[in-house]
């Protein structure tokens, strides 16, 4: 089961995170952030996949901040 989850996570990252990190597309970055945030918050704190999702979420968050976009509460807004 964990191998299937790892493969699904890897595929998700290839198709959502990698393009978002390569090109500063606001919509793609926002989608990647939401997907990674769900994995990060929904996973076990000691699971390497959860830790990886949280780390990648922070990378996407930094890219969004470069575009002056922040996630606050439950939505994206312009950073102050």
C-alpha positions, 0 to 999 in steps of 0.5 A: 500500500505504501509503495502505491501511495509513494508512486501516486505522490511522485506522479502528483509531484511530477505533474503539479509541483515540477512545472509550477517550480519551473515557471512562475504561473500563479494558478499552477503554484496555487494548485500545487500549494493546495495539493501539498498542503493537503498531503502535509496536514493530512499525513503522519508527522513522522512519515517521510512522504509527509515531511517531503510534502511539507518541505515542498509546500514551503518551496511553493509558498516561497515562490508564491510570495515572490509573486506577492501571493500568500495563503491566509486561513482558507484562501489566497490573497495579496501579501502585505 
